[in-house]
């Protein structure tokens, strides 16, 4: 578990450094995270909900990185290198989160076990909204004149929603294998 924490801290620092070097520090690149952060700070690392959300975060971001890496030369070489470094460790992180989740599920009572898919679905929706849809501020950095309208259009775009669904699919499949079947949360 300490290895996971060390590597995740390293990934966070790598992404923060890349954001700062790109001149994007202080720009709202993520969607609303206040409630998601508040909740994450209250999830217990010895509980199933914590590891379910850790698993979702790892699996979804890895699916995103895998799709981005398939673009080859179409993406910035520095971004490609950062994604590759992150992706290289993700299989281990995904496996660890899945294992920690599976170990904690048997200790859950029936009510908590029944509620967990609903909790995961709600938190997954917040996570996807914050990470896989552009914000007006992030689009404004690209020089779009009406970034709020562009962000709304991206959110409503069927191709974008299908892309988000594809990034979530591996996580949902594993959660279903573990007996947790949150319905797709691509909003």
C-alpha positions in Angstrom: 0.0 0.0 0.0 2.9 2.4 0.7 4.3 1.7 -2.8 0.9 2.7 -4.2 0.8 5.9 -2.2 4.4 6.8 -3.2 3.8 6.3 -6.9 0.5 8.2 -6.8 2.2 11.1 -5.1 4.9 11.0 -7.8 2.2 11.0 -10.5 0.5 13.9 -8.9 3.7 15.9 -8.8 4.5 15.0 -12.4 1.1 16.3 -13.5 1.3 19.4 -11.4 4.8 20.2 -12.8 3.5 19.6 -16.4 0.6 21.9 -15.8 2.8 24.6 -14.3 5.4 24.3 -17.2 2.6 24.6 -19.7 1.5 27.9 -18.1 -1.8 26.5 -17.0 -1.4 26.8 -13.3 -4.3 28.5 -11.6 -6.7 27.7 -14.5 -9.8 25.7 -13.8 -8.8 22.7 -15.8 -11.1 20.3 -13.9 -14.8 20.6 -13.5 -16.4 21.0 -10.0 -14.5 18.9 -7.5 -15.5 20.5 -4.2 -18.0 17.7 -3.1 -15.9 15.0 -4.7 -12.9 16.2 -2.7 -14.9 16.6 0.5 -16.2 13.0 0.1 -12.7 11.6 -0.8 -11.3 13.1 2.4 -13.9 11.3 4.5 -13.6 7.8 2.9 -11.7 5.5 5.1 -8.7 3.7 3.4 -9.7 0.5 5.2 -13.2 0.6 3.6 -14.6 -0.8 0.4 -15.9 2.6 -0.8 -12.4 4.1 -0.7 -11.0 1.3 -2.8 -13.9 1.2 -5.2 -13.4 4.9 -6.0 -9.6 4.4 -6.2 -10.2 1.6 -8.6 -12.6 3.7 -10.7 -10.1 6.6 -10.8 -7.2 4.3 -11.8 -9.2 2.4 -14.4 -10.8 5.4 -16.0 -7.7 7.5 -16.3 -5.8 4.5 -17.6 -8.4 3.9 -20.3 -8.1 7.6 -21.2 -4.3 7.4 -21.4 -4.5 4.2 -23.5 -6.8 6.0 -26.0 -4.6 9.1 -26.1 -1.4 7.0 -26.6 -3.0 5.4 -29.6 -3.0 8.8 -31.3 0.7 8.4 -31.8 2.3 11.5 -33.3 -1.0 13.4 -33.2 -0.3 14.5 -29.6 2.5 16.5 -28.2 5.6 14.4 -27.5 5.9 15.7 -23.9 2.2 14.8 -23.2 2.8 11.4 -24.8 5.8 10.8 -22.6 3.8 11.8 -19.4 0.9 9.6 -20.4 3.2 6.7 -21.1 5.0 7.1 -17.7 1.6 7.2 -16.0 0.2 4.3 -18.0 3.3 2.2 -17.2 2.4 2.1 -13.5 -1.4 2.0 -13.9 -1.8 -1.8 -14.4 -0.2 -2.4 -11.0 -2.3 0.4 -9.4 -5.5 -1.0 -10.9 -4.7 -4.5 -9.7 -3.8 -3.3 -6.2 -7.0 -1.3 -5.9 -9.1 -4.2 -7.2 -7.4 -6.5 -4.7 -7.9 -4.1 -1.8 -11.6 -3.7 -2.8 -12.2 -7.4 -3.1 -10.6 -8.0 0.3 -12.9 -5.5 2.0 -16.2 -6.5 0.4 -16.8 -9.7 2.5 -16.6 -7.6 5.7 -19.4 -5.3 4.6 -22.9 -5.8 6.1 -25.8 -6.4 3.7 -27.1 -2.8 3.9 -23.7 -1.3 3.2 -23.1 -3.8 0.4 -26.4 -2.9 -1.2 -25.7 0.9 -0.9 -22.1 0.7 -2.3 -23.1 0.6 -6.0 -25.3 3.7 -5.5 -22.4 5.5 -3.7 -20.0 4.4 -6.4 -22.4 5.6 -9.2 -22.8 9.0 -7.7 -19.1 9.5 -7.0 -18.2 8.2 -10.5 -20.6 10.7 -12.1 -18.9 13.5 -10.2 -15.4 12.2 -11.1 -16.3 11.9 -14.8 -17.8 15.4 -14.9 -14.7 16.8 -13.3 -12.2 15.0 -15.5 -13.5 13.9 -18.9 -15.4 16.9 -20.0 -13.7 20.3 -20.7 -14.4 23.3 -18.6 -15.1 26.8 -20.0 -11.7 27.9 -18.5 -9.8 25.0 -20.1 -11.3 25.8 -23.5 -10.7 29.5 -23.1 -7.0 28.7 -22.9 -7.3 27.4 -26.4 -8.6 30.7 -27.5 -12.2 29.7 -28.1 -14.3 32.9 -28.1 -17.4 31.4 -26.5 -15.8 28.8 -24.2 -18.9 28.3 -22.1 -21.0 27.4 -25.1 -18.2 25.1 -26.4 -18.0 23.3 -23.0 -21.8 22.8 -23.1 -21.6 21.5 -26.6 -18.8 19.1 -25.7 -20.9 17.8 -22.8 -23.9 17.3 -25.1 -21.9 15.8 -28.0 -22.8 12.1 -28.6 -19.3 11.3 -29.6 -17.8 12.7 -26.4 -20.4 10.8 -24.4 -19.5 7.6 -26.2 -15.8 8.3 -25.5 -16.5 8.8 -21.8 -18.6 5.6 -21.8 -15.7 3.7 -23.4 -13.3 5.0 -20.8 -15.7 3.8 -18.0 -16.6 0.4 -19.5 -13.5 -1.5 -18.2 -14.2 -0.2 -14.6 -17.9 -1.1 -14.8 -17.0 -4.6 -16.0 -14.7 -5.3 -13.1 -17.1 -3.8 -10.6 -19.8 -6.1 -12.0 -17.4 -9.1 -11.7 -17.1 -8.1 -8.0 -20.9 -8.1 -7.6 -21.1 -4.3 -7.7 -23.2 -3.1 -10.6 -23.5 0.6 -10.7 -25.3 1.7 -13.8 -23.3 3.7 -16.3 -22.5 7.2 -15.1 -21.4 9.1 -18.2 -23.2 12.4 -17.5 
